[in-house]
Amino acid sequence: MPREQKQVRELQEGSYVMMEDSPCKINAYSTAKPGKHGSAKARIEGKGVFDDKKRSLSQPVDAKVWVPIIQRKQGQVVSVSGNDAQVMDLDTYETFTMRVPEDEDFTPDQNIEYLEYEGQRKVVG
Amino acid sequence: MRFPGANADRDEAAYVLTGAPLDATTTFQPGTRFGPERVRKFAATYDDYDRRTDSFFSDLRVHDAGDVPAWDALDEYLDHLTAELRAAVIDDAVPFLLGGEHTVTWAGVRASDPDVLVTVDAHLDLRDAYDGNPLSHACVVRRCLDGYESDESSGGDHPTVDEVVVLGARTGSPEEWERADAPDVTVVAPEDVTDWVREFDGFGGREAYLSIDIDGADPGFAPGTGTMEPFGLSPREIRDAVRAVAPHCVGIDAVEVNDRDDGQAAALAGKLLREAVYSHADAR
């Protein structure tokens, strides 16, 4: 599984973290300032990279969390059929089918950039 | 201690109660840092069963998340408190906030992003700054309405409300009354609140946030608050307003309770919060 462990304190807005077994992009990170009691806790808010679902996590800053290693890849559209497109990975020349995002308009030979993690792909707009 | 009857686990909660013992900008009598615990304490005697709604408080899936202890950097604290409250919103629960000074309402509003802010308050809280501080408790309604331009980290891009209704307001500076004259603010004087409630028919499908500043009540009923203002609302008048508005709310708070009385202010705040939960749950 392409992921690594990091301490919560190493996370920052814009980076990725696993929440509820889903890779999420962090859009808010804040830390409570402890007084005499308790350890500093961070509140992390993120959005699923592939499902767009908002999630939230609260952990001590020295806790370990999983960070997904998400690859950013280049592909070329081979053909478009309805809402699906055949896309060729420009590194491996592997061809796969992906759903055309609602706000995108694919045409054959067009180069696209996408994120890939464990067989899930998402076009970078 | 936990708020009496708030027995639900976090993952099954419909309502998440969070204490925010902020006591940074109180201008006359301090003590709001003791508000959350005091409200919990004086709610201990209330019956679980509510006859009007035929429901038990402990069945309504209320979770007490404890307090978010405050620290000096107001900006940072409000950001963190907002994130804590937003976690409840993300999980489809309604955040209930226990103040703390009124400034914490801005975190509640930012977390729940309502269209309308309804406050029960003796004061307009529409100052742009008080003692040079735009995050003073005397400015909270202005922040919710007009935002906070000097926030560099987010470009001042905080959610704001489209409209404010202040129930029971009876004092303010000339500048505040001038801001209140704009069409996006409705001020309902204490003597008119009963009529307002009687005619209230929701906000046309828009979502509201209810903030109960305990000084909206007459200080004879709730002396434990920082800036007492006579000629206020009776507890029953506030209760009826809470019953009417709560079903339309995406977030609710009770603020400005301190420890400078024998528990009257805390008892009223706790009872009003329970009324809000009963009413909100009953309308679901």
HADDOCK unambig.tbl for C-alpha pairs under 7 A between the chains (distance, minus, plus):
assign (segid A and resid 30 and name CA) (segid B and resid 80 and name CA) 5.43 0.50 0.50
assign (segid A and resid 31 and name CA) (segid B and resid 80 and name CA) 6.61 0.50 0.50
assign (segid A and resid 32 and name CA) (segid B and resid 80 and name CA) 6.63 0.50 0.50
assign (segid A and resid 33 and name CA) (segid B and resid 71 and name CA) 6.69 0.50 0.50
assign (segid A and resid 43 and name CA) (segid B and resid 83 and name CA) 6.53 0.50 0.50
assign (segid A and resid 43 and name CA) (segid B and resid 84 and name CA) 6.73 0.50 0.50
assign (segid A and resid 54 and name CA) (segid B and resid 90 and name CA) 6.35 0.50 0.50
assign (segid A and resid 55 and name CA) (segid B and resid 90 and name CA) 6.47 0.50 0.50
assign (segid A and resid 56 and name CA) (segid B and resid 87 and name CA) 5.52 0.50 0.50
